[in-house]
């Protein structure tokens, strides 16, 4: 595998929003509610909020989701009283005690605040960066719709310890807490898979291209070399050891396979035909089985 990584020194703030998936690399932290709450006065309060990258204090200008929770000082779940996707929102709040929480993709920060009167300015620092991934085969770019990425947080001896996001698309901006991640790239829907460990730094985008050694072949059962393919043929692609890699039905289905040797089995009208073939990286071609009488 050849991996090309670029780390531009421009910040993430100019990039578009990527929605966070159901998994989270960093669970939102909610400050302790065990401490005593200050007295409350009457009147409306304006809360002006903003976020910066930890370490650089560069403002984050996009990709933020803000939530304001009512803090009642007990063990019950806080209620959301306001939310915004503005990079620098202003909230009008009644005097009281709140938890301000901001999410940046899979990274987040939170703070317990008390609002009493006038205006209040809050800046939260988020220790986050991003991954932007692409795929290639033999140095040539793979179409974005043909490659997907899964990102894991390694744990102990298991590199695929905890799934952060599955089926991310090429060129997506995957916002993550600073740290090291294990990336799995899948080209097609069979066994063309590449892996790499990548580091995310706060305030920066790590661009990486995972280079596959694979090819896409079209399977055909024909009466003679170069002849018309028989419709309704059932194909099975196996390893030399007999493990099934891919099955398909049709006149000429396509399959993307990792570089190596394979056995192709074709079944048509009660007859079975076989042949061995080899995948060479970047060499897309037809694989024909001739239906002998």
C-alpha positions in Angstrom: 0.0 0.0 0.0 1.2 3.5 -0.8 -0.1 6.2 1.4 0.2 9.9 0.5 -0.5 12.3 3.3 -0.6 16.1 3.2 -1.1 18.4 6.2 -1.8 21.9 5.1 -1.2 24.6 7.7 -4.5 26.4 7.0 -7.1 25.9 9.6 -10.4 24.1 9.4 -12.5 27.2 9.9 -13.0 27.8 6.2 -14.4 24.4 5.5 -18.0 23.3 5.1 -20.1 21.4 7.6 -20.0 17.6 7.7 -22.8 16.1 9.7 -21.7 13.9 12.6 -22.8 10.3 12.5 -24.4 8.4 15.4 -21.1 7.2 16.7 -18.9 9.7 18.6 -15.1 9.8 19.0 -15.6 12.1 22.0 -18.7 12.0 24.1 -20.1 15.4 25.0 -18.7 16.3 28.5 -21.3 17.7 30.9 -19.8 19.5 33.9 -20.4 18.4 37.4 -23.7 19.5 38.9 -22.7 18.8 42.4 -21.5 22.3 43.3 -23.9 24.9 44.7 -25.7 27.3 42.4 -25.4 31.2 42.7 -28.4 33.3 43.4 -30.5 34.5 40.4 -31.6 38.0 39.6 -34.3 39.1 37.2 -34.1 40.4 33.6 -33.0 39.1 30.2 -29.4 38.2 29.5 -27.6 38.1 26.1 -25.1 35.3 25.7 -22.6 35.7 22.9 -20.7 32.5 22.1 -17.8 31.4 19.9 -15.3 28.6 19.6 -11.6 28.4 18.9 -9.1 25.6 18.1 -7.2 24.5 21.2 -3.6 25.5 21.1 -3.9 28.1 18.3 -6.9 30.2 19.5 -7.9 30.4 15.8 -11.7 31.0 15.6 -13.8 28.2 14.1 -16.0 29.7 11.4 -18.1 26.8 10.3 -19.3 23.3 11.2 -20.4 24.1 14.8 -23.6 23.0 16.5 -24.5 24.8 19.7 -26.8 23.7 22.5 -27.8 25.5 25.7 -29.0 23.3 28.5 -30.9 24.4 31.6 -28.9 23.4 34.7 -31.2 22.7 37.6 -28.4 21.5 39.8 -29.8 18.0 40.4 -29.2 14.6 38.8 -32.0 14.9 36.2 -31.2 15.2 32.5 -30.7 18.9 31.6 -33.3 20.4 29.2 -32.3 22.0 25.9 -33.5 25.6 25.9 -31.7 26.9 22.8 -29.6 25.7 19.8 -27.8 27.2 16.9 -25.5 26.3 13.9 -24.1 29.8 13.7 -20.3 30.1 14.2 -20.9 33.0 16.6 -24.5 32.8 17.9 -26.2 35.1 20.4 -28.7 33.7 22.8 -31.3 35.6 24.8 -31.7 33.8 28.1 -33.6 34.3 31.4 -31.3 34.7 34.4 -30.3 31.2 35.6 -27.7 28.5 35.4 -26.9 26.8 32.1 -24.6 24.4 30.4 -23.2 25.6 27.1 -22.2 22.8 24.7 -20.7 23.0 21.2 -20.0 20.1 18.8 -17.6 20.2 15.9 -18.2 17.0 14.1 -17.2 14.2 16.5 -15.4 16.7 18.8 -17.0 18.8 21.5 -16.6 21.1 24.5 -18.9 22.3 27.2 -19.0 24.7 30.2 -21.2 25.4 33.1 -22.2 29.1 33.3 -24.4 31.4 35.4 -26.1 34.3 33.7 -27.4 37.2 35.8 -27.6 40.5 33.9 -26.4 42.4 30.9 -24.2 40.6 28.2 -22.0 37.6 28.7 -19.3 36.5 26.2 -18.1 32.9 26.2 -15.3 31.3 24.1 -14.9 27.5 24.2 -11.7 25.8 23.0 -12.1 22.6 21.0 -9.2 20.2 20.6 -10.0 19.0 17.1 -8.8 18.6 13.5 -10.1 16.7 10.4 -9.4 13.9 8.0 -10.1 14.2 4.2 -9.6 10.9 2.4 -9.3 9.7 -1.1 -8.7 6.4 -2.9 -6.4 5.5 -5.8 -5.5 2.3 -7.7 -2.0 2.1 -9.3 -1.7 5.9 -8.8 -4.9 6.7 -10.5 -7.8 8.3 -8.6 -10.8 6.1 -7.8 -14.2 7.6 -8.5 -15.6 8.9 -5.2 -18.7 6.8 -5.5 -16.7 3.6 -5.7 -14.7 3.9 -2.5 -15.8 4.3 1.2 -13.9 4.7 4.5 -14.4 3.6 8.0 -12.6 5.3 10.9 -11.7 3.6 14.2 -10.1 4.7 17.5 -7.5 2.0 18.3 -7.8 0.4 21.7 -5.1 -1.6 23.5 -3.9 -4.4 21.1 -6.9 -3.9 18.7 -6.4 -1.4 15.9 -10.1 -1.5 15.1 -11.0 -0.9 18.7 -14.0 1.5 18.4 -15.8 2.5 15.3 -16.2 6.3 14.9 -17.8 6.5 11.5 -18.6 4.0 8.8 -19.1 4.4 5.0 -17.6 7.9 4.8 -17.3 9.2 1.3 -14.2 10.4 -0.5 -13.5 14.1 0.1 -15.8 14.3 3.1 -14.5 16.5 5.9 -14.5 14.2 8.9 -14.1 16.3 12.0 -12.4 14.5 14.9 -10.8 15.1 18.3 -7.0 15.3 18.0 -5.4 11.9 18.1 -4.4 8.8 16.0 -7.1 6.9 14.0 -7.2 3.6 12.1 -8.7 4.1 8.6 -10.1 1.2 6.5 -10.7 1.9 2.8 -13.0 -0.3 0.8 -12.9 -0.2 -3.0 -16.0 -1.8 -4.5 -17.9 -4.4 -2.5 -15.6 -7.4 -2.4 -12.1 -7.8 -0.9 -10.2 -4.7 -2.2 -9.4 -3.2 1.2 -6.5 -1.1 2.4 -5.7 0.2 5.9 -3.6 3.0 7.4 -3.1 4.8 10.7 -3.4 8.5 10.5 -2.9 11.4 12.9 -5.3 14.3 13.4 -3.8 17.5 14.7 -5.8 20.4 16.3 -6.7 23.1 13.8 -5.5 21.2 10.7 -6.8 18.9 8.0 -4.9 15.7 7.3 -5.3 14.8 3.7 -4.6 11.1 2.8 -4.8 9.0 -0.3 -5.0 5.2 0.2 -3.6 3.4 -2.8 -5.3 0.1 -3.6 -3.8 -2.8 -5.5 -6.9 -4.1 -7.3 -8.7 -4.2 -10.5 -12.3 -4.4 -11.8 -13.2 -7.4 -14.0 -16.3 -8.2 -16.0 -17.4 -11.9 -15.8 -18.8 -13.6 -18.9 -19.9 -17.1 -19.9 -19.7 -17.3 -23.7 -20.0 -19.9 -26.5 -16.8 -18.8 -28.1 -14.0 -16.3 -27.4 -15.4 -12.8 -27.7 -18.9 -14.1 -28.2 -22.2 -12.9 -26.7 -22.5 -13.5 -23.0 -25.2 -15.9 -21.8 -27.9 -14.2 -19.7 -29.0 -15.6 -16.3 -25.6 -17.1 -15.5 -24.7 -17.5 -11.8 -21.0 -16.7 -11.0 -18.9 -17.4 -8.0 -15.5 -16.0 -7.4 -13.3 -18.1 -5.0 -9.8 -18.0 -3.6 -7.5 -21.0 -4.6 -8.3 -22.3 -1.1 -12.1 -22.4 -1.8 -13.3 -19.3 0.1 -16.1 -17.5 -1.7 -15.2 -13.9 -2.3 -18.2 -12.7 -4.5 -21.3 -14.2 -6.1 -23.4 -12.6 -8.8 -26.0 -13.4 -11.4 -26.3 -11.9 -14.9 -24.9 -11.8 -18.4 -21.8 -9.8 -17.5 -21.6 -8.7 -13.8 -18.6 -6.7 -12.7 -16.5 -7.2 -9.5 -13.6 -5.3 -8.0 -11.0 -7.7 -6.6 -7.7 -7.3 -4.7 -4.5 -8.3 -6.6 -4.1 -12.1 -6.6 -5.2 -15.5 -8.0 -8.8 -16.7 -8.1 -11.1 -19.4 -9.4 -14.3 -18.5 -11.3 -17.3 -20.9 -11.4 -20.2 -20.3 -13.8 -23.5 -22.1 -13.6 -26.0 -22.0 -16.5 -28.9 -24.3 -17.4 -27.7 -27.1 -15.1 -24.1 -27.1 -16.3 -21.0 -25.9 -14.4 -17.9 -24.3 -15.9 -14.7 -23.2 -14.2 -11.5 -21.4 -14.9 -8.6 -19.9 -13.0 -7.6 -16.2 -13.5 -5.3 -13.6 -12.0 -5.9 -10.0 -11.0 -3.2 -7.5 -11.7 -3.4 -4.1 -10.1 -5.0 -1.5 -12.4 -5.7 -3.9 -15.2 -9.5 -3.9 -15.8 -10.6 -6.5 -18.3 -13.1 -9.2 -19.2 -12.8 -12.7 -17.7 -14.5 -15.2 -20.0 -15.4 -18.8 -19.5 -16.1 -20.7 -22.7 -19.1 -23.0 -22.4 -17.8 -26.2 -23.9 -20.4 -28.7 -25.2 
